[in-house]
Amino acid sequence: MQQRSLGRTNIPVSELGYGAWGIGRSLWVGAEDDDSLRALRRAVERGVTFIDTALAYGDGHSEKLVGEVVRSSTETVHVATKVPPKNGQWPARAGVPAAEAFPGDWIEHCTERSLRHLGLDTIDVQQLHVWSDEWVGDGDWLEAVERLKAAGKIRYFGVSVNDHQPTNALRLIESGVVDTVQVIYNIFDQSPADELFAAVQEADVGVIVRVPFDEGGLTGKVTADTEFPEGDFRNRYFAGGRKAETWEHVQSIARDLEIPIDRLPEIALRFCLSHPAVSTVIAGMRSIRNVDANATASDLGPLSENELALLEAHRWERSFYV
């Protein structure tokens, strides 16, 4: 497993990180704790040294599983988690003051809860789970972050950028107070490469890429006939004709690259890792089989210039979250 530096934090992180939303047993249906723990341990065995979770993932359930594995590991594993917005608005909405979403005492309260769930003394990267650039200089969230750093309860601070809004963190990056940004970046949504990536490279801010598989669409396993379990959020994400539409796009990618469909997950991960601004890519992996399949992508290296040029034509900007 290849390593990269998480921006100016200088934390060495594996190129493939573990995205722990799916094991929180909220919105993703079908995760069993025993399987999740086995997948987490297998990921660490395969060289994964970065795990991203959140307080909102099963109201701390994901954090508890992550903490169990990290505490028992003989390897150094870095953990990032997130503070949910107090007002419950996902994503952050324009015109809402920072005090409604992230008052300082709420950030400190949630951090304490996460530390208890994880069973750790320090969180490597604490993130705000949504973000609006209107909050730069507004509210007392930054003072809370600085207090948590001074107390040794968090090492670094980041934000998870709103879905498909990569430019909605440029002011924050320019302010110099953020250490990492987490953003959607994949073959379909290539928009972070337009402006965000240049800004983070100039500021030496770490980039955590989420949704590399477009919630499963870019694995090649979502066809027009795919059925998801009742209660699974993908029923909404791929509602209506979206499954068939996604399948058409995926087949087109495979044709252009002249590859079988089952290579798409590898290509999707390598696409993300081909950009030098990217520090790590967090993939949801709820089974040992998924861990083993994804772990090889790092060792295969970046895609060729020709492959990247072909994939540029498959940019498909839309939001299935609404």
N, C-alpha and C positions, 0 to 999 in steps of 0.2 A: 504494500500500500504506500503510494507516494504521499509526501507531506508538503504542506505549504504554510506560510506564516499568515496568521489572522491579522493582517494589517499591522498597524504600529504597536499592537499588543505584544507582538513577537511570540505569541503562543503558537507552537507548532501543532497544526491540526491535520488530520487525514483528509485527503481530497474528497473521499466519500465519507459523509457524516450520516448519523442516524437520526431520522425525523420521527419523533415519538408521539405524534398526534394519534395515529391509528391504534396504538396500544392503550390509549386512555379509555377506550370503550365508550366514547361519546361521539355520536354522529357516524363513525365507522363501525359497522356491525360485524360481529364474527370473531373478534379477537378474544382469545382465551389466555389468561395470565401465564399459564405454564408454557404455552407456545411463545408468548411474547418474551418471557425471561430467557428461553432457549435462544431465540433470535438475537436478543441483545448480547448475550454471552458469546454467541457465534460471531457477531460483528466485531466485538473486542478481540476475539481470537484471530480474526482476519485482518486486524490492524486498524480498525476504526477507533479513533481517539477523540471524537467530538460527537456529543449527543445533544440534540435540541429538543426541549420539552416545553411545557407551559402549565401554569396553575389551572388554566381553564380546561385542560385536557382531562376530562373526567373528574373535575374538581380536585385535582391533585393526585388522581390515581396513577397517571403516567409518571409523575415525579417520584412516586413511591417505588414503582418498578425500576425506574432508572437508578434511583439511589441505592436500591438493593444490589444491583449489578456493579455499580461503580465502587461501592464500599468494599465489595468482596474481591475486586479485581486486583491482581498484582501489577497491572499496567497503569500508567497515568492516563486517565480519561477526563477530558474537559467537558463541563456541563454548562449549557446555556438554558435559561428558562425565561418566562415572560410574565409581566403583570397585566392582568385583564383590565379593560377600562371600567371604572366605577359606574359609569352611566349605562353600561351594557350596549353601547353603540358600536356595531361592527359593519363596515369600517368607520373610521372617524369622519364626522360630517363637518362641512364648512360652516363657519360661524359659531361653533360651539367652543367656549373657552376651555383652556387647559384645566382649570379648577374643577370642571364638571367631570372630566374624564380621568385625570391623573393628579388629584391633590397629593401633596407631599406625604401626608400621614397615611394615605391609602397605599402608596408605593412602598412605604416602610412596613406597613401591616402585611401586605401580600408577600413581601420578601421574607419576612419572618415565617410565614406559613410555608413558603416553598422550602426554606432551609429545614424546617421540621419534617416535611414530607421526604426530602432528599436524604436527611440524616447527615448533612454536611455542615461544616463550619463556614464555608465560603462558596458563593456562586461565581463561577468564572466570568460569565457574561449575563447580566440581567438586562432584559429588554422590555420596552413598552410594546404591548401586543398590537396596537394600532398607532398611527401617527398622522399629525397634520402640521405642516410647516408654519401654520398660523401660531403655533405654540412656542416658537422660538422667542424667548424674552417674555413669555406670558406665564403667570402662575408660579408655583414654588416647587415644581417637579425637579428642577435641576439642583436646588438646595438639598432635597431629599436624597438624590443620587450621590451628591458629594458627601453627605453624612454617612451613607451606607459604605461608600468607599473608604472614608476615614476610619470607620469602625471595623473594617476588614471583612464585612459581610458580603460585599461584592468586589470583584477585581476590576471589571470593565463594564461599560454601559453601551447599549445598543437599542435600536428600534426595529420593529417589523413594519415595513412600509405597506400601506394600503394596497389591496389587490389591484394590479394593473395601473398603479400611479407612481412610477419610479421617479418622476420629477418632483414629487411631493416630499422630498427629503433634501433637496439641494441647499436650501437655506440652513438647515440643521448641520449639514456637512461643512458648509462654509463657516459656521460659527465655531467649529473646532472642538465642540464638547462631546461629540459622539465617537465611539471607538469602532462600532460595527453597524452595518445595516443588513437587514434580511429582506430579500426581494424575490418576487416571482420572475424567473428567467428560464425559458425553454425554447424549443424549436418554433413553437407557435408565437409565444410572446417574447420577441427579441428587443423590445423597446428599452430595457435598461442600457443597452449598448449605444443608444442615441446620445444621451447626456450623462446619465448617472455614473456609468463606469469611468468616464474621464474624470469626473469630480472626485470619486473615491480614490482613484489612483494618485491624483494630485495631493489629496489630503492624507494619503496612506491609511484609509479606513478599510477595515476588513469587510468582505462581502460573503454573506451566507445565502446561498441560492436555495429557494424552496420551490416546490411543485415542478421538479424537473420532468416529471412524467405527465403533466397536465391532469392530475388527479386520476391517472390510469389510462387516459386517452392515448398517450404516446408509448404505452407498452405494447400496443398492437393487440390487446386482448379485449378491447371494447368494440363490439360489432353492433350492427343494428338489432341483433337478437339477444344481446346481453341483458340479463336480469340481475338486479342487485337485491340484497335482502331488504325486507320491510324495515323502515326506519333509518336506512343508510342514506347519508346526505347525497350520495351520487345519483340517487333517483331524481333529485332536484337539479343537480349540476348537469346531468345528461338528459334532462326532460325533453319531451316532444321528439322532434327529429334530430336532436343533437348527437345521439349515438351514431346514426347513419351518416350524418355530416362529418363527424370525426373520423369514422372508418374510411370514408372516401379520401380524406386528407392524408391519413396514415398510409393507405395503399399507394397514393401518389408519391409520398416520400420514398417508400420502398422501391418503387419503380425507378425513380430518378437516380437513386443510389445503387440500384441493381443489387439489392440485398434481400434475403428472406425476412418476412415480418418478424420472426422471433429474434432478430438482431436489433430491433428498434430500441429496447431499453438500454443496451450498451451504447448505441449511437446517441441516444438522448442525453445520457450522462456525459459522454465524451464531448458533445456539443457544448455543454455548459462549461466543462473544464478547459475547453480550448481558448477561452477568453482569459487573458492574464490578470484581469481585475478580480476574478473569482478566487476566493480563499478555500471554500468547501461547499459541497453540494449535499444537502440533507435529503435523503430518500426514505420514504416510508417502507419499512421491511418487517412484516409481521410473521415471517417464517424463515427458517434456516435456508430453505431453497431460494428465497428471494435474496437473502444476504449473500449466499455463495454466487448467485448469478450476477449481482451488482458489483461485488468486490473486485472482479477482474477488470472492470472498465478503467480504473486508475492506471493499471500497469500497461494498458494498451496505448496510452498517450493521447495527445490531441488529434483531432481530425485533420485531414489534409486541407490545403487551401482550396482545392477543387471541390471537396466534399462540403466545406463551409459555404462556398459560393452557390452550390446547388441548394443547400438548406436555406439560404437567405431568401430564396424565392418562395419558401413555404411559410413565411411569416403570415400569421393569421390572427389579427387582433380583434378580439371579442371578449366579452365577459359572460361566462356561464354561471357566475355566482349570483346573478340577479335574474 
